[in-house]
Amino acid sequence: MTMNRYMTDIVAGRLKLEVPHCSDEKDGVVLHAERQAELLVECLASCRISLTEELLKTAVEEPGCEKFLVYNLEVKMLKDKRNKLLPAIRSFLQKIQAMHFPHFMKSTVIIHSPSCFSNKVTSANQFVPIMAIYFGNIQGGVFINHWEVSFRNEYGADRDVHRMHAHFLYDQNELISVTFANVEHERRWHDDGQLRPQHGTANYQISMRLNFIRRIVVDNAVSDANGKDRTRIYFELNCPVVIRRGFMPDKKDSTIYAILSRLRVRTGISIEFASFEIADKLYFNNHCPYAYWARESDKNVNAATAADDRTMAAFIKDTVRREDVIGSNHVMDIVRARTFSLMYLIECLFSRGAVVKDQLLLDKAVWITFLKLLNRCYRDDREVIPILKAVAFLRAQHLITFLWKCSGKNPLFRVHVELGSAKQERASDVYARAEEM
């Protein structure tokens, strides 16, 4: 039996399109989701990537988070044309941008199948030129940029020094590193025993280890004031990068495809494609982006919980009341203990970093909504059980876990809506149910 060589050169794979539901349903059809699914099929077909089965649509609702529509696509393509996935997805993202969907309605394309990527063994892709590196957090379809390293506006003799490169070292524990140099002045001891500024070049290395990476998202349709059709790769990490300091061809699809193929094999993580705009919420020496409404916002990173903040003072006054202390001669001691338990809960949340702070401290209305939610949970529970330290600690643990597991998907509003519609239930019961769903 002779097998057609053409048939052996065809590979099958699976893609997934995730679209936020957004309660935008008409006659049983979510219009923005259906349109994006149709666009993806059209863009794949334009690159000779065809469906082998009809689109399979399911609704998915993660615990305490918003509802998604998931479209599963079984596709086939020529083996040596697998890298056509990149221009197909780029075309899809560009068309989504042109339709001006709200950020919270934009979809994500996830490539699950390893067969969609090359299995060619490559030990490294080094000296890949990059324009910038960002540190931030993805929230509601937008990348919130807190810190940026770039040399876009550098001119003159130092321009050759200010070049940034990424190195993908697939056989090493430090899988990815970004290197760049910067002309700086540093105070150093001189031979005459004096401490004076010295002009020199500082070399930096920012590294990510293999076990740091939790999620990989690619936006290969970036078009802004700095250029068109560029690629931006987002790495969601389990822990901060390693930063060290001491005194190639352009990124085409073939290079990006080779990089993504090795990342897929080495990390075992599905590669996602999505389009994010960057919202700058940057830190400066005299400015913190969080809790801008607080009087000490530019001097104190925890200004929202400062004792003299009016919003926090009103929350404590309304939540921890002396008249609620019954059957004790130590009223003020109990009030102080209850106040401490509440402040401890909030500070525990903030210790999780940008994942929580970007939800709570960029908008005063959201912060007040959260305080109202906490006030209601706290006072409802107090009717049943006295607030002891153990109870406060347990609630802090539950709330921290809840926000951490649902990072980027606004779980607070899910609980807030549940609380608003619950007329006869205790707030803590609603909160517990939302966590278990």
C-alpha positions in Angstrom: 0.0 0.0 0.0 1.5 3.3 -1.1 0.6 6.4 1.0 0.2 9.7 -0.7 3.2 11.8 0.4 1.0 14.9 0.5 -1.1 13.3 3.2 1.9 12.6 5.4 2.9 16.3 5.2 -0.4 17.4 6.8 -0.5 18.0 10.5 -3.5 18.5 12.7 -3.8 20.7 15.7 -6.2 22.3 18.1 -6.7 26.0 18.8 -9.0 27.6 21.3 -10.7 31.0 21.2 -11.7 32.5 24.5 -14.1 35.4 24.4 -15.6 37.2 27.5 -19.3 36.8 27.6 -20.0 40.3 29.0 -23.8 39.6 29.2 -24.0 40.9 25.6 -26.6 38.3 24.4 -29.3 38.8 21.8 -31.8 36.0 20.9 -29.4 33.5 22.5 -26.4 34.7 20.5 -23.4 36.7 21.9 -22.8 38.9 18.8 -19.3 40.1 19.6 -18.1 36.5 20.3 -19.7 35.1 17.1 -18.1 37.9 15.0 -14.6 37.2 16.5 -15.0 33.5 15.9 -15.9 34.1 12.3 -13.0 36.4 11.8 -10.5 33.9 13.2 -11.8 31.2 10.8 -11.5 33.6 7.9 -7.9 34.6 8.8 -6.8 31.0 9.2 -8.4 30.2 5.8 -6.5 33.1 4.2 -3.2 31.3 5.2 -4.4 27.9 4.0 -5.2 26.6 7.5 -8.6 24.9 7.4 -11.0 23.5 9.9 -11.4 19.7 10.1 -14.6 19.9 12.2 -17.4 22.4 12.9 -16.7 25.0 15.6 -17.5 23.6 19.1 -18.7 26.3 21.4 -19.0 26.0 25.2 -19.6 28.4 28.1 -17.1 28.4 30.9 -17.4 30.2 34.2 -14.4 30.0 36.5 -15.0 30.2 40.3 -16.0 33.7 41.2 -15.0 35.2 37.8 -16.6 36.4 34.6 -18.2 34.0 32.1 -16.3 33.1 28.9 -17.4 31.6 25.6 -14.8 29.0 24.4 -14.6 28.0 20.7 -12.5 24.9 20.0 -11.0 24.7 16.5 -9.6 21.5 15.0 -7.4 22.6 12.2 -5.1 21.1 9.6 -2.2 22.6 7.6 0.9 21.6 5.7 3.8 20.6 8.0 6.2 23.0 6.5 3.6 25.8 6.6 2.9 25.7 10.4 4.6 29.1 10.9 1.7 30.6 8.9 -0.2 30.5 12.1 1.6 33.7 13.1 0.6 35.9 10.1 -2.9 34.4 10.4 -3.2 35.4 14.0 -1.6 38.8 13.3 -4.3 39.5 10.7 -7.0 38.4 13.2 -5.7 40.7 15.9 -5.4 43.6 13.5 -9.0 43.2 12.4 -10.2 43.0 16.0 -8.4 46.3 16.7 -10.0 47.9 13.6 -13.4 47.0 14.9 -12.8 48.9 18.1 -14.2 46.4 20.5 -14.0 47.4 24.2 -10.9 45.9 25.8 -13.0 43.7 28.1 -14.7 42.1 25.0 -11.5 41.2 23.1 -10.7 37.5 22.7 -7.6 35.4 23.3 -6.3 32.7 20.9 -4.7 29.8 22.6 -2.6 27.2 20.7 -2.8 24.0 22.7 -1.3 21.4 20.4 2.5 20.8 20.4 2.0 19.6 16.8 1.4 23.3 15.8 5.0 24.1 16.7 8.3 22.9 15.3 10.1 20.1 17.0 13.4 21.2 15.6 16.1 21.2 18.3 17.6 24.6 18.7 19.9 25.3 21.7 19.5 29.1 21.7 18.2 32.2 20.0 20.7 34.9 21.0 21.0 38.7 20.4 17.4 39.1 19.4 17.0 43.0 19.3 14.2 44.4 21.4 12.9 48.0 21.9 11.7 47.9 25.5 11.0 45.8 28.5 7.9 46.5 30.7 7.0 45.5 34.3 3.3 45.5 35.1 0.1 43.6 35.3 -2.7 42.5 32.9 -6.0 43.7 34.1 -9.4 43.8 32.2 -7.8 43.5 28.7 -5.2 46.2 29.4 -1.6 45.9 30.4 -1.0 48.3 33.3 2.7 49.4 32.9 4.4 50.2 36.2 8.0 50.4 35.0 9.7 50.6 31.6 13.2 50.3 30.3 13.8 51.6 26.8 16.1 53.9 24.9 13.8 55.1 22.2 14.7 58.8 22.6 18.4 58.3 22.9 20.5 60.0 20.2 24.1 60.9 19.6 27.3 59.1 20.4 25.8 56.9 23.1 23.1 55.5 20.8 25.3 52.4 19.9 25.7 51.7 23.6 21.9 51.8 24.3 21.0 48.5 22.5 18.8 45.9 24.2 18.9 42.2 23.3 17.0 39.2 24.5 18.8 35.8 24.7 16.7 32.6 24.8 18.9 29.8 26.2 16.7 26.7 26.0 19.1 24.3 27.6 19.9 26.4 30.6 18.0 27.0 33.9 18.0 30.8 33.2 15.8 30.4 30.1 15.5 34.0 29.1 17.8 37.0 29.7 17.7 40.6 28.5 21.0 42.5 28.4 21.6 46.2 27.9 24.1 48.9 28.8 23.6 52.4 30.1 26.0 55.3 30.3 25.9 56.4 34.0 27.7 58.3 36.7 28.5 56.3 39.9 30.2 57.5 43.1 33.4 55.6 43.5 36.5 55.8 45.7 39.6 57.2 43.9 43.3 56.8 44.5 43.4 60.0 46.5 40.9 58.6 49.0 38.1 60.9 47.8 34.6 59.7 46.8 33.7 61.3 43.5 31.3 60.7 40.6 32.8 58.6 37.8 31.5 58.4 34.2 31.2 54.9 32.9 29.0 52.2 31.4 26.8 50.0 33.5 25.8 46.6 32.1 22.5 45.1 33.1 21.1 41.6 32.9 17.4 40.7 33.6 16.8 37.0 33.8 13.9 34.6 34.0 14.3 31.0 35.1 12.3 28.2 33.7 10.2 27.7 36.8 9.4 31.4 37.0 7.1 31.3 34.0 3.4 30.6 34.6 1.8 32.0 31.4 3.0 33.2 27.9 0.9 35.7 25.9 2.0 37.0 22.5 0.8 40.2 20.8 2.2 40.1 17.3 0.1 43.0 16.0 1.5 45.9 18.0 1.1 49.2 16.2 1.6 52.5 18.0 3.7 55.6 17.8 6.9 53.6 17.9 6.2 51.4 14.9 3.8 49.0 13.2 3.4 45.2 13.2 5.9 44.6 16.0 5.7 41.7 18.4 5.4 41.9 22.2 5.6 38.9 24.4 4.1 38.9 28.0 5.4 36.5 30.6 3.3 36.1 33.7 5.6 35.1 36.5 5.4 33.2 39.7 8.1 35.4 41.3 10.2 38.5 40.4 13.0 38.4 37.8 16.7 38.2 38.6 18.4 41.6 38.0 22.2 41.8 37.8 24.2 45.0 37.3 27.9 45.4 36.6 30.3 48.3 36.0 21.1 39.8 14.8 18.6 40.0 12.1 15.3 41.9 12.8 12.5 40.0 14.5 10.8 38.3 11.6 8.2 35.6 11.8 10.8 32.8 11.3 12.7 34.0 14.4 9.6 34.5 16.5 8.3 31.2 15.4 11.5 29.4 16.4 11.5 31.2 19.8 7.9 30.2 20.5 8.5 26.6 19.4 11.3 26.2 21.8 9.4 27.9 24.6 6.4 25.6 24.0 8.6 22.5 24.2 10.8 23.6 27.2 8.0 25.1 29.4 5.1 22.8 28.4 2.9 25.9 28.5 0.3 26.6 25.8 1.1 29.7 23.7 -1.6 32.4 23.8 -2.1 35.3 21.4 -4.0 38.4 22.4 -3.8 42.2 21.9 -3.3 44.5 24.9 -2.9 48.2 25.0 -0.6 49.6 27.6 -1.9 51.9 30.3 1.0 53.7 32.0 0.7 53.8 35.8 4.4 54.4 36.4 6.4 54.8 39.6 8.6 57.8 40.0 10.8 59.1 42.8 8.1 61.5 44.0 4.9 59.7 42.7 3.1 56.5 43.4 0.2 55.5 41.0 -1.8 54.0 43.8 -4.4 55.8 46.0 -3.9 59.1 44.3 -6.8 60.5 46.4 -4.9 60.2 49.6 -3.1 63.2 50.9 0.1 61.2 51.4 -0.1 59.3 48.1 3.2 60.7 46.8 5.1 60.0 50.1 3.7 56.7 51.3 3.2 53.5 49.2 0.5 52.5 51.7 -1.3 55.8 51.7 -4.7 54.2 51.4 -4.5 52.7 54.8 -2.8 55.6 56.5 -4.4 56.5 59.9 -5.1 60.1 58.8 -6.7 59.2 55.5 -10.3 60.4 55.5 -11.7 57.4 53.5 -10.1 54.9 55.8 -11.0 56.8 58.9 -14.7 56.8 57.8 -14.6 53.1 57.1 -13.1 52.2 60.5 -15.6 54.5 62.3 -18.6 52.9 60.5 -17.4 49.3 60.8 -15.8 49.1 64.3 -18.3 50.8 66.6 -18.2 51.0 70.4 -21.9 50.5 70.7 -21.5 47.0 69.1 -19.4 45.8 72.1 -21.7 44.0 74.5 -21.0 42.3 77.8 -17.5 43.6 78.3 -15.9 46.2 80.5 -12.9 46.6 78.1 -14.7 48.4 75.3 -11.7 50.3 73.9 -9.4 47.2 74.0 -12.0 45.2 72.0 -12.4 48.1 69.5 -8.6 48.3 69.0 -8.4 44.5 68.5 -11.2 44.6 65.9 -9.6 47.6 64.1 -6.3 45.7 64.1 -7.9 42.6 62.6 -9.4 44.7 59.7 -6.2 46.6 59.0 -4.2 43.3 59.1 -6.6 41.8 56.5 -6.1 44.7 54.1 -2.3 44.8 54.6 -2.2 41.1 53.9 -4.0 41.7 50.6 -1.6 44.5 49.6 1.4 42.2 50.3 0.3 40.3 47.2 1.5 43.3 45.1 0.2 44.6 41.8 -2.3 41.7 41.3 -4.3 43.1 44.1 -3.4 46.8 44.1 -4.3 47.2 40.4 -7.8 46.0 41.3 -8.2 48.2 44.4 -6.1 51.3 44.3 -6.2 52.8 40.8 -9.8 54.0 41.1 -11.3 55.6 44.2 -14.8 54.3 43.4 -13.5 50.7 43.3 -11.7 51.2 46.6 -14.9 52.5 48.2 -16.8 49.5 46.7 -14.3 47.2 48.3 -14.5 48.9 51.7 -18.3 48.7 51.6 -18.1 45.0 50.7 -15.7 44.4 53.6 -17.9 46.5 55.9 -20.9 44.4 55.1 -19.2 41.0 55.5 -17.6 42.1 58.7 -20.8 43.5 60.3 -23.0 40.6 59.2 -20.5 38.1 60.6 -20.4 40.0 63.9 -24.1 39.4 64.5 -23.3 35.7 64.7 -19.8 35.4 66.1 -17.5 37.8 68.0 -14.6 39.0 65.9 -11.5 37.4 67.4 -8.0 37.4 65.9 -8.4 33.8 64.7 -11.6 34.7 62.7 -10.0 37.8 61.2 -6.9 35.8 60.2 -9.1 33.1 58.6 -11.1 35.6 56.6 -7.9 37.3 55.4 -6.6 33.9 54.2 -9.8 33.2 52.3 -10.0 36.7 50.7 -6.3 36.6 49.7 -6.6 33.2 48.1 -9.8 34.3 46.3 -8.2 37.4 44.8 -5.0 35.6 43.9 -6.7 32.7 42.1 -8.8 35.1 40.0 -6.2 37.7 39.3 -7.0 40.0 36.3 -10.7 39.1 36.3 -12.2 41.5 38.8 -13.5 38.9 41.4 -14.5 41.7 43.8 -17.3 42.8 41.5 -18.7 39.3 41.3 -19.0 39.2 45.1 -20.3 42.7 45.2 -23.1 41.9 42.7 -24.0 38.7 44.7 -24.2 40.7 47.9 -26.4 43.4 46.4 -29.0 40.8 45.2 -29.0 38.8 48.5 -31.8 40.1 50.6 -32.2 37.4 53.2 -28.7 35.8 53.2 -25.8 36.7 55.4 -22.9 38.4 53.5 -20.4 35.8 54.5 -22.6 33.0 53.1 -22.7 34.7 49.8 -19.0 35.3 49.8 -18.3 31.6 50.6 -20.6 30.5 47.8 -19.0 32.7 45.3 -15.6 31.3 46.3 -16.7 27.7 45.9 -18.5 28.1 42.5 
